[in-house]
Amino acid sequence: MGALDDITKKAQDFVEENKEKISEVLGSEQAEDISDKVLDGVAEAAKKVVPEEHHAKIDDVRGNVDGAIGTDKK
């Protein structure tokens, strides 16, 4: 488990050291375009495997995630 702990620590350090740049990238128009495509695909895939009565919830979750990434902030 030592190697996994080391990788986790390095990832945490990287995020801590680059918080500002990460926020900038996640708030970019490019991130918005990519996230929209990914979220649309995931939502459509989820709708294929869950009953139709849950589709509105999938759309709600998709919207919440989309609001946290890119330029379309809630």
N, C-alpha and C positions, 0 to 999 in steps of 0.2 A: 504494500500500500504506500510505501515511501515515495515511489515515482509519481503516483497519482496525486499525493499531497503536494509534491514539489510543483507539478504542473498547475494545480489549483492555485497555489500561492503565487506563482508567476503570473497567472491570468488575473488574479485579484490585484496584484501590484501594477500590471499594465493598465487595467481599467482605472485604478486610482490616479495614476500618473497622467492619464490622457482623458480625464472626464470632460474637459472643455471641448476638445477636438471631437470626441465621440458624440457629444450633444449637438455639435455643429453639423456633423455628418448625418445624424439621425433626423435633423431638422431641415435637410436639403430637399430640393425638388427631385433630385435623382432618387433619393431614398423613398420619396412619396410615390414615384412611378413604379419602382421595383416592388415596394410593399403592396401597392394596389394590385399588381398582377399576382403576387404570391397569395395575398389574402383572398382574392377572388377565386383562385384555384383551390385553395384549402376549403373555403366555404362551399363551393360547388361539390367537391368530393365528399364533404361531410353530409351534405343534403342527399347524396345518393345512398347513404347508409343509415340514415335516421328517418323515422316517420315524419311525414309532412307537418304534423302538428308542432314539431320542434324547429322548423325552418326559421321562424321569426327570431328565436333565441340565437340561432347561428348568426343571423344577420346582425343582431345586437352586439354579439361578441366581436364579430368582424369590424363593426363600426367603432367599438371601443378601442380595439387594438390599432386600427387605422388612425384614430385620433391621437395616439401616442407617438406615431412615427411620421416623419415627413413634414409637410407644410400645412396640411389641413388639420389644424389644432382645434379641439373643442373649446 
